[in-house]
Amino acid sequence: MQSGKQKRGAMLAQRIGRKTKAEANGKALVLGSTYQDLAFACRDCGARQVWAADQLQWWYETTTGMMYSTTVRCPTCPRERQLACGGR
């Protein structure tokens, strides 16, 4: 039977092993307050757009958006779609 300290040590060793393995595969998760511009293609019109770092920060921190969510439409397409459906 392991003590609490031994269990914590084993869990820490597992985490370090998984982190090292993920970094070796190029799938390291960037932690901290660093945001980078994210390029995407609009789902409706196909235009290449960039989701700017300040927009990313607003989405994830201010509006508390889902962590793994990304934008799929350029800013004009949702407005046109809403007008076409009889929206505001």
N, CA, C and O atoms as a DFTB+ gen file, in Angstrom:
352 C
 N C O
     1  1       0.854      -1.178       0.000
     2  2       0.000       0.000       0.000
     3  2       0.896       1.235       0.000
     4  3       1.861       1.319       0.760
     5  1       0.555       2.203      -0.876
     6  2       1.359       3.413      -0.993
     7  2       0.785       4.525      -0.124
     8  3      -0.420       4.604       0.114
     9  1       1.679       5.368       0.335
    10  2       1.238       6.533       1.094
    11  2       0.769       7.613       0.114
    12  3       0.972       7.496      -1.095
    13  1       0.155       8.640       0.637
    14  2      -0.310       9.747      -0.197
    15  2       0.836      10.420      -0.939
    16  3       0.694      10.798      -2.101
    17  1       1.967      10.568      -0.267
    18  2       3.133      11.198      -0.888
    19  2       3.653      10.356      -2.043
    20  3       4.047      10.899      -3.075
    21  1       3.659       9.039      -1.883
    22  2       4.119       8.146      -2.941
    23  2       3.160       8.179      -4.139
    24  3       3.603       8.150      -5.287
    25  1       1.851       8.239      -3.876
    26  2       0.859       8.313      -4.951
    27  2       1.020       9.604      -5.749
    28  3       0.971       9.591      -6.979
    29  1       1.215      10.725      -5.040
    30  2       1.416      12.012      -5.715
    31  2       2.672      11.988      -6.572
    32  3       2.679      12.522      -7.681
    33  1       3.737      11.369      -6.063
    34  2       4.977      11.250      -6.827
    35  2       4.786      10.440      -8.099
    36  3       5.314      10.795      -9.153
    37  1       4.029       9.346      -8.001
    38  2       3.763       8.506      -9.171
    39  2       2.907       9.249     -10.192
    40  3       3.147       9.145     -11.395
    41  1       1.908       9.999      -9.717
    42  2       1.055      10.777     -10.621
    43  2       1.869      11.853     -11.333
    44  3       1.679      12.075     -12.529
    45  1       2.762      12.518     -10.627
    46  2       3.608      13.545     -11.224
    47  2       4.518      12.946     -12.291
    48  3       4.707      13.536     -13.354
    49  1       5.080      11.773     -12.005
    50  2       5.942      11.109     -12.981
    51  2       5.157      10.755     -14.243
    52  3       5.687      10.874     -15.347
    53  1       3.894      10.318     -14.097
    54  2       3.047      10.010     -15.248
    55  2       2.795      11.265     -16.081
    56  3       2.892      11.228     -17.308
    57  1       2.473      12.366     -15.421
    58  2       2.204      13.625     -16.136
    59  2       3.423      14.077     -16.925
    60  3       3.309      14.480     -18.082
    61  1       4.588      14.011     -16.294
    62  2       5.822      14.423     -16.968
    63  2       6.083      13.522     -18.177
    64  3       6.508      13.998     -19.230
    65  1       5.829      12.233     -18.024
    66  2       6.006      11.295     -19.133
    67  2       5.069      11.597     -20.288
    68  3       5.487      11.573     -21.446
    69  1       3.796      11.885     -19.988
    70  2       2.833      12.215     -21.042
    71  2       3.203      13.516     -21.728
    72  3       3.090      13.627     -22.949
    73  1       3.647      14.511     -20.952
    74  2       4.033      15.799     -21.521
    75  2       5.227      15.638     -22.454
    76  3       5.249      16.210     -23.544
    77  1       6.214      14.864     -22.032
    78  2       7.402      14.628     -22.853
    79  2       7.021      13.906     -24.142
    80  3       7.533      14.230     -25.214
    81  1       6.121      12.928     -24.037
    82  2       5.683      12.179     -25.207
    83  2       4.917      13.089     -26.167
    84  3       5.124      13.006     -27.377
    85  1       4.040      13.953     -25.658
    86  2       3.267      14.869     -26.502
    87  2       4.183      15.864     -27.192
    88  3       3.980      16.181     -28.364
    89  1       5.196      16.366     -26.478
    90  2       6.127      17.312     -27.078
    91  2       6.940      16.646     -28.179
    92  3       7.260      17.278     -29.185
    93  1       7.275      15.374     -27.992
    94  2       8.039      14.649     -29.005
    95  2       7.205      14.440     -30.268
    96  3       7.748      14.396     -31.371
    97  1       5.881      14.312     -30.108
    98  2       4.983      14.139     -31.252
    99  2       4.565      15.464     -31.872
   100  3       3.842      15.474     -32.868
   101  1       5.001      16.573     -31.307
   102  2       4.642      17.879     -31.840
   103  2       3.249      18.329     -31.463
   104  3       2.692      19.206     -32.123
   105  1       2.669      17.759     -30.424
   106  2       1.313      18.096     -30.015
   107  2       1.296      18.790     -28.658
   108  3       0.361      18.605     -27.879
   109  1       2.306      19.575     -28.374
   110  2       2.387      20.220     -27.069
   111  2       1.312      21.286     -26.943
   112  3       1.112      22.076     -27.865
   113  1       0.629      21.317     -25.829
   114  2      -0.384      22.317     -25.547
   115  2       0.294      23.541     -24.960
   116  3       1.045      23.435     -23.990
   117  1       0.036      24.691     -25.539
   118  2       0.658      25.919     -25.066
   119  2      -0.193      26.462     -23.922
   120  3      -1.371      26.768     -24.104
   121  1       0.402      26.576     -22.768
   122  2      -0.295      27.104     -21.609
   123  2       0.183      28.517     -21.337
   124  3       1.285      28.894     -21.734
   125  1      -0.624      29.278     -20.680
   126  2      -0.245      30.646     -20.361
   127  2      -1.143      31.619     -21.098
   128  3      -2.194      31.234     -21.611
   129  1      -0.742      32.850     -21.151
   130  2      -1.566      33.886     -21.765
   131  2      -1.040      34.271     -23.142
   132  3      -1.072      35.447     -23.505
   133  1      -0.560      33.310     -23.904
   134  2      -0.039      33.574     -25.229
   135  2      -1.076      33.182     -26.268
   136  3      -1.511      32.031     -26.321
   137  1      -1.467      34.134     -27.087
   138  2      -2.394      33.872     -28.173
   139  2      -1.709      34.205     -29.479
   140  3      -0.943      35.166     -29.555
   141  1      -1.976      33.424     -30.502
   142  2      -1.398      33.652     -31.819
   143  2      -2.522      33.726     -32.835
   144  3      -3.565      33.096     -32.665
   145  1      -2.304      34.508     -33.911
   146  2      -3.288      34.614     -34.974
   147  2      -3.567      33.231     -35.558
   148  3      -2.656      32.418     -35.716
   149  1      -4.832      32.976     -35.876
   150  2      -5.246      31.678     -36.387
   151  2      -5.877      31.866     -37.759
   152  3      -6.906      32.531     -37.882
   153  1      -5.273      31.290     -38.787
   154  2      -5.804      31.386     -40.142
   155  2      -6.879      30.321     -40.345
   156  3      -6.754      29.201     -39.849
   157  1      -7.949      30.680     -41.085
   158  2      -9.013      29.727     -41.384
   159  2      -9.675      30.108     -42.698
   160  3      -9.523      31.233     -43.174
   161  1     -10.402      29.179     -43.276
   162  2     -11.178      29.434     -44.488
   163  2     -12.651      29.442     -44.103
   164  3     -13.121      28.556     -43.389
   165  1     -13.376      30.449     -44.581
   166  2     -14.800      30.577     -44.264
   167  2     -15.563      29.377     -44.826
   168  3     -15.330      28.950     -45.957
   169  1     -16.467      28.846     -44.023
   170  2     -17.235      27.672     -44.422
   171  2     -18.212      27.994     -45.553
   172  3     -18.481      27.137     -46.394
   173  1     -18.750      29.226     -45.587
   174  2     -19.752      29.582     -46.588
   175  2     -19.141      30.089     -47.888
   176  3     -19.456      29.576     -48.961
   177  1     -18.266      31.096     -47.801
   178  2     -17.745      31.722     -49.020
   179  2     -16.346      31.255     -49.389
   180  3     -15.896      31.522     -50.503
   181  1     -15.651      30.579     -48.510
   182  2     -14.324      30.052     -48.800
   183  2     -13.204      31.071     -48.701
   184  3     -12.058      30.753     -49.019
   185  1     -13.505      32.289     -48.267
   186  2     -12.485      33.334     -48.153
   187  2     -11.515      33.000     -47.032
   188  3     -11.913      32.526     -45.969
   189  1     -10.242      33.253     -47.282
   190  2      -9.214      33.050     -46.259
   191  2      -9.267      34.225     -45.296
   192  3      -9.229      35.377     -45.729
   193  1      -9.353      33.958     -44.002
   194  2      -9.445      34.976     -42.968
   195  2      -8.438      34.657     -41.870
   196  3      -7.870      33.566     -41.825
   197  1      -8.228      35.627     -40.990
   198  2      -7.360      35.437     -39.829
   199  2      -8.145      35.821     -38.588
   200  3      -8.696      36.919     -38.502
   201  1      -8.190      34.911     -37.631
   202  2      -8.784      35.195     -36.326
   203  2      -7.655      35.766     -35.491
   204  3      -6.766      35.030     -35.063
   205  1      -7.680      37.074     -35.253
   206  2      -6.583      37.785     -34.605
   207  2      -6.423      37.355     -33.144
   208  3      -7.368      36.881     -32.514
   209  1      -5.214      37.530     -32.627
   210  2      -4.887      37.122     -31.265
   211  2      -5.757      37.848     -30.238
   212  3      -6.175      37.241     -29.251
   213  1      -6.039      39.145     -30.456
   214  2      -6.877      39.872     -29.498
   215  2      -8.318      39.376     -29.537
   216  3      -8.996      39.392     -28.510
   217  1      -8.804      38.933     -30.703
   218  2     -10.137      38.346     -30.792
   219  2     -10.178      36.991     -30.078
   220  3     -11.152      36.663     -29.401
   221  1      -9.115      36.221     -30.241
   222  2      -9.025      34.939     -29.534
   223  2      -9.080      35.140     -28.027
   224  3      -9.806      34.435     -27.326
   225  1      -8.315      36.096     -27.536
   226  2      -8.282      36.360     -26.104
   227  2      -9.666      36.788     -25.613
   228  3     -10.121      36.342     -24.559
   229  1     -10.334      37.659     -26.386
   230  2     -11.690      38.096     -26.007
   231  2     -12.627      36.903     -25.952
   232  3     -13.399      36.762     -25.004
   233  1     -12.563      36.034     -26.972
   234  2     -13.471      34.894     -27.033
   235  2     -13.263      33.935     -25.867
   236  3     -14.231      33.510     -25.237
   237  1     -12.026      33.594     -25.578
   238  2     -11.763      32.586     -24.559
   239  2     -11.820      33.129     -23.134
   240  3     -12.200      32.395     -22.222
   241  1     -11.454      34.390     -22.915
   242  2     -11.378      34.910     -21.551
   243  2     -12.586      35.752     -21.156
   244  3     -13.080      35.618     -20.036
   245  1     -13.069      36.605     -22.034
   246  2     -14.177      37.488     -21.682
   247  2     -15.516      36.780     -21.812
   248  3     -16.335      36.816     -20.894
   249  1     -15.741      36.132     -22.959
   250  2     -17.017      35.462     -23.169
   251  2     -17.013      34.032     -22.651
   252  3     -18.039      33.353     -22.678
   253  1     -15.866      33.580     -22.182
   254  2     -15.657      32.213     -21.693
   255  2     -16.138      31.183     -22.720
   256  3     -16.917      30.285     -22.403
   257  1     -15.654      31.337     -23.954
   258  2     -15.969      30.391     -25.025
   259  2     -15.331      29.038     -24.752
   260  3     -14.393      28.928     -23.962
   261  1     -15.841      28.026     -25.403
   262  2     -15.317      26.673     -25.234
   263  2     -13.837      26.649     -25.616
   264  3     -13.438      27.311     -26.573
   265  1     -13.032      25.906     -24.891
   266  2     -11.585      25.925     -25.066
   267  2     -11.143      25.473     -26.454
   268  3     -10.209      26.047     -27.013
   269  1     -11.779      24.480     -27.010
   270  2     -11.345      23.938     -28.292
   271  2     -12.192      24.432     -29.460
   272  3     -12.122      23.865     -30.551
   273  1     -12.992      25.478     -29.253
   274  2     -13.803      25.996     -30.341
   275  2     -12.998      26.969     -31.202
   276  3     -12.103      27.657     -30.710
   277  1     -13.324      27.016     -32.474
   278  2     -12.705      27.959     -33.399
   279  2     -13.787      28.560     -34.271
   280  3     -14.897      28.033     -34.345
   281  1     -13.468      29.658     -34.928
   282  2     -14.421      30.284     -35.822
   283  2     -14.409      29.560     -37.162
   284  3     -13.369      29.056     -37.586
   285  1     -15.555      29.504     -37.829
   286  2     -15.640      28.830     -39.121
   287  2     -16.177      29.740     -40.216
   288  3     -16.150      29.370     -41.390
   289  1     -16.669      30.932     -39.852
   290  2     -17.214      31.853     -40.842
   291  2     -16.577      33.230     -40.709
   292  3     -16.237      33.664     -39.609
   293  1     -16.419      33.913     -41.845
   294  2     -15.908      35.281     -41.821
   295  2     -16.987      36.196     -41.239
   296  3     -18.144      35.781     -41.165
   297  1     -16.661      37.414     -40.826
   298  2     -17.637      38.276     -40.164
   299  2     -18.861      38.637     -41.009
   300  3     -19.929      38.876     -40.446
   301  1     -18.745      38.685     -42.325
   302  2     -19.882      39.097     -43.154
   303  2     -20.881      37.976     -43.408
   304  3     -22.074      38.250     -43.535
   305  1     -20.444      36.742     -43.486
   306  2     -21.342      35.627     -43.810
   307  2     -22.461      35.411     -42.788
   308  3     -23.600      35.202     -43.205
   309  1     -22.212      35.448     -41.497
   310  2     -23.328      35.273     -40.557
   311  2     -24.374      36.385     -40.681
   312  3     -25.570      36.130     -40.541
   313  1     -23.922      37.619     -40.943
   314  2     -24.875      38.724     -41.112
   315  2     -25.749      38.505     -42.346
   316  3     -26.966      38.682     -42.291
   317  1     -25.117      38.115     -43.467
   318  2     -25.881      37.863     -44.689
   319  2     -26.843      36.700     -44.493
   320  3     -27.974      36.742     -44.977
   321  1     -26.420      35.701     -43.814
   322  2     -27.256      34.532     -43.554
   323  2     -28.462      34.900     -42.699
   324  3     -29.576      34.427     -42.927
   325  1     -28.212      35.760     -41.703
   326  2     -29.291      36.194     -40.811
   327  2     -30.307      37.029     -41.586
   328  3     -31.510      36.854     -41.394
   329  1     -29.854      37.928     -42.453
   330  2     -30.748      38.742     -43.257
   331  2     -31.527      37.890     -44.250
   332  3     -32.708      38.147     -44.485
   333  1     -30.895      36.887     -44.831
   334  2     -31.560      36.007     -45.781
   335  2     -32.675      35.194     -45.112
   336  3     -33.667      34.847     -45.753
   337  1     -32.506      34.897     -43.836
   338  2     -33.508      34.124     -43.097
   339  2     -34.585      35.004     -42.464
   340  3     -35.432      34.518     -41.715
   341  1     -34.546      36.306     -42.771
   342  2     -35.543      37.220     -42.222
   343  2     -35.219      37.705     -40.824
   344  3     -36.119      38.072     -40.069
   345  1     -33.957      37.711     -40.474
   346  2     -33.548      38.168     -39.138
   347  2     -33.586      39.666     -39.034
   348  3     -34.189      40.338     -39.871
   349  1     -32.959      40.189     -38.032
   350  2     -32.972      41.616     -37.712
   351  2     -32.609      42.438     -38.867
   352  3     -32.573      43.664     -38.765
